[in-house]
Amino acid sequence: MDNTTNSAQNGAPKDAKTAPKAHKLDKHNPWKKVIILAVILLIVLLVTNPSLMFFLPAAWRESMKNAYNSLFGDVDQITKVLDIKWVRIFKVIVIVLFMLIVKSVLKIVMEKIKPKTPKGASIHSMVKSFSGYAVALIMLIWCLSAIGINLSTIFASIGIVALVIGFAAESLIEDVVTGLFLVFEDEFNVGDIIEYNGFRGTVTNIGVRVTSIQDPGGNIKLVNNSDLRNIMNRSRTSSNAVCDVPVSYAANLAGAETTLKAIAATLPEKYPEVFRSVPEYLGVQALDTSSVNLRFIAKVNESDIYKAARLMNREFKIGMDEAGIEIPFQQVVVHKGES
């Protein structure tokens, strides 16, 4: 039996299913709240300003105005809150449009600049981020001046304002200051690979407030500049790509070592963009349950550390197959009992 039949038997109205949808539409109507607030504003203005009640006789309006003035003072001042100066509005529009043009031009110019060094890329990233905040701040101050706000009074009380902002936006100020120190003290630059709280990735942007770090999977972590402590910059020195090669216990160890060293010697020539030098043979790393593990390390850039390990695995496997050196693998031995 379907839900419609059950609803009919229980005496539910036929349009019960549509009621929640209608309620949902009313709830999310973006104009509903605006209309309600506008009606409340109109009522307040009419009640407090009898002179706006054009539908009443003039004598009534004057009488109500006198009564209101005796109780509340000059009620005509209330309507002056909405006294619109169109010249000021046009000034603000012109200022906003002009500053948007400036912002767009700055963006185009910044995108045309292609820094050639990591340090230059870091400074470029910081300046690009700072310019956006600077344009917004200049536009705000200019607009306030255009609408007649006395900025000299505001700046005269800047000491109190700075004290309030200092407590309210302490973390923001710390982010900005730390970001400047990160760039100019050369802790790391755009393009460097760093490790922060176990997250390893490439620095893609150093902004006024946050730094962006992208891992090899494309995931981007945004970190407040003030939180960037105990960072490991993996790009400052060469990194070691490690490769452990398992060799069978039955194989000739000395012969296997000679073969693997010869294979390692060919890697810088085959892959010069990855291997700076011949991978170094460190010796027997472990005597495992089924293999003797020989360790090789290669000095490479941090960005190539995983690629180098994969290439060594591939080349050692191919070379050992050609040389007939057995690479052990786990095997399961089954003993069948006599029946």
N, C-alpha and C positions, 0 to 999 in steps of 0.2 A: 504494500500500500504506500503511495507516494506522500510527500509532505503536504501537498495541496489538499488532499482529502483529509488528512489529519487536522489541518488548520480549520477546514470547514466544519468538521465535526466538533471541534472544541469551541466553536463560536467566534473564531478570530475573524476580523474583517478581511476582505479579499485583497485590499491594498496594504496589508501588513508588511509585505516584503519591500514595498516601495517607500514606506515611511522612513526607515533609517537613511535611505539615499537622499531623500528630500532634506532631512535634518543635517546630513553631512554637507550638502550644498550650501544651506543657510549658514552653517558654522564656518565654512571657508570662503564666504562671500567677502572679498576684500573691501567692498564699498560700504558694507553694513555699518562697520565701526565708524567710518568717516561721516556717514549721514547722521548717526546718533550724536556724535560729538558736535557736528555743525548745528543740529537742532538745539542741543543744550546751550551752546554759545549764543544762538539767536534769542533763546528765552531769557538768558541772563542779561543780555544787552537791552532787551525790551523792558524787562522788569525794573532794571536799575536806571533806565533812561526813558522817561515818559515822552520826551521830545521825539523819539523814534517811532512812537505809536501813531502813525499817520492816519490810521483808520478811526481815531478818536477825535472828537471836536477840539478845536484849539484851546477853548477855555478849560476843558478837562485836563488837557496835557499840561497847561501852565499851572493849574492848581496842584496837580500831582508833582510837578517839578519843584514847586515851592515847598511842598511838604517833604519831599526827599532831601532838598537842600538843607532844610532845618534839622533833619535827622542825621544825614550822612555827609554833608558838605557839598561841594560843587560836583554833582554827578556827571556833568558834561565831560569831565576829564576822563571818564572811563572809555568813551568812544575814541579818544585820541590815542589809545593804545594801538588801534588799527589805522592810524593816520599814515597813509602810504605816500611816500615821496617818489614819484616815478623817475625823476632824474637820478636819484640815488640807486634805484633798481637797475636802470640802464648802465650806470657806472659799474655796478657789480658784475653785470652780464659781460660788459666789455673786458673787465679785468680778468674774469674767469676764462673767457675765450682766448685772450692774449696769453695767459699763463699756460693754457693747454697747448697752444701753438709752441711756446717755448719748451714745454716738456717733450713734445713730439720731436722738435728739432734736436734737443739734447739726446734723445733716445737714438735718433738716426746717426748723429755724430759719434756716440759711444759705440754703436754697432759697427761703424766703419773703422774704428781703431782696433787694430789687431796686435796686441802685445807680443813681443818675440821672446820674452823671458818669463819664467814663473813669477818672479817678483813683480814685473810689470803687469802680469795678469791679475795678481792679487790687488795691486793698487787700482787697476782699472775696475775690478769688481766692486771695491769699496767706494770709489768715486761714483760709479753708476748707481749704487744703492743710496748714497748720500744725496745725490742730486734730486732724486724723487722726493725725499723729505724736505729738502731745501725749497723746492718749487712750491710744495704745499704750504710751508710756513710763510713764505713771502706772499703767496696769494691770500692767505688768511689775514695777515697784517694789513695788506693793501686794501682788502675789502672792508675791514673794520674802519680804516681811515676814511674810506669813501662814503660810508653810511653815517659818518659824523661822530664816531666814538673817539674820545680824547685819549690818544695813545700815550701822551706825556704823563697823564695821571696813572695809567697802567704801569708804565715803566718806572714811575716814581715809587710805586709800591712793590717793585720787583723783588726787594729783599724778602718781604713776607711771602710773596708768590713762590719764590725760589725755595724757601723753607718748606712750604706745603708740598711742592712738587718733589723736593728732595726725599720726603718721607713716603709720599704716595707712589713715586716712580723710581724708587731706589734701584730695583732690578734692571729697569730700562737704561738708566744712566750707566750702571755697571756693564751692561751688554755693549753699549756704545764705546765706552772707554777701553774695555778689554779688546774689542774688535780692532781699535786703532793700534793697540800694543801688539796684537797678533801680526798685523801687517808690517809695521815698521820695525819690530824686533825680529822679524823673519823666523818666527816659530815654524810656520809652514806656509806654503803658497798654493795657489790654484793649480791643480794637476798633481800635487803630492798625494801619496798614499799614506794615510794615517790610521792608527788604531785607537779607538775611543770606547772604553768600557766594553771591550770584546767585539765591537763593531768595526770591521775593517773595510775601508773604501777610499775612493778618490775624492779629493776636495774639488767640488765643481763651482762653488761660489762662496765668497766671503763678503757678507753684507754688513750693514751698520749694526744690526741686531743679531742675526743668526748666520750660521755657517752650514752649507749643504754638503753632505757626504754621500756618495753613491757607491754601493757595493757592486761586485761583478754581476749580480743578478738584475741590476737596474733599479733596485730599491734605494730610495733617497731618504736619508735621515737628517732632519733639521735640528740643530743643536744651538741653544742660546750661547752666545760668545762667552758669557760669564761662567758657563758650566764646562768649558773646555779646559779641563785640568788633567794632569797626568797622561798626556798624549804621547803616543809613540809614533814618531815620524819615520816610516819605513823607507822613504825615498832618499834619505840623506846618505846612506851607505849601501853597499852591495848586499843583496840577500842571498841566502843559500837555498838552492833547490836540491832536495834530498831524494835519492833513489836507492832503495834496497833491492838487490838482485838475489833471488833464491837460487842456489845451486844444489844439485843432488849430492848426497853423501857418497854416492858411488862414483861421482865424477872426479877427474884429476884437478885438485884445487889450484895448483900452480898453473896448469894449462888454462883453466878457466879465468884466472886473474890476468894472464897475459892477453887472452882474447878480448876480455872486457876493456882492458886499458887501451888496446888498439882501436876498439870501437869508439871509446870516449874521445880518442885523439882526432877522430874525423868530424866530430860534432861542430866545432867552431867553423869549419870550412863549409859544412852543409847548411848550417843555420847561423850565419854570422850576426843576424839581427837579434838573436836570443843569447847565444853563448859568447861571453867576452873572452874566455880562455878555456883550455881543456879541463873538463871536470876532473876533480881530484879523487883518487882512490884512497879511502881511509882505512880499509882493512875489513876483517871479519867482524861484523856488527853483532851477530848472535848465532848460536848453535840451536836452531829451532828443532821442533819435534821431527820434522821431515826434510829439513833443508839447512844448508849453511848460507846465511844471509851476508852478502857483501855490500858495503855501503859506498856510494859515490855522492859527492856534492859538487854543485856548479855555482860559481859566482855570477849572478844575473841581476838585472834590475828587478825591483819588487813587483812591477807590473807583469813581469814574465815568469814569476816563480812557479806558477802552476803549469804554464805552457812548457817550461823547460823540463819539469818532472815528467810530463806526458811524452815529450820527445825522447827522453832518455829511456823510458820504459819501452817505447816502440823500437828504437834502434837496438837496444840490448836484446830484445826478444828475437828480432830478425837475425842479428849476428849470431846468437847462440844456436838458433835453428840451423843456420848454414854451417856452423862449426860442429854440429852434432852434440852439443852440450845439453844434457837433460835438465829441464826445469821441473821440479817436483810439484805434484798437486795431490790433494787429499784423496785417498782411496779407501773404500770400505771393503773389508775382507769378510766374507760370509763363510762360516764353517757349517757344513751340513752333517748333522749327526746320523749315525747308522740307525736304521729302523729295526 
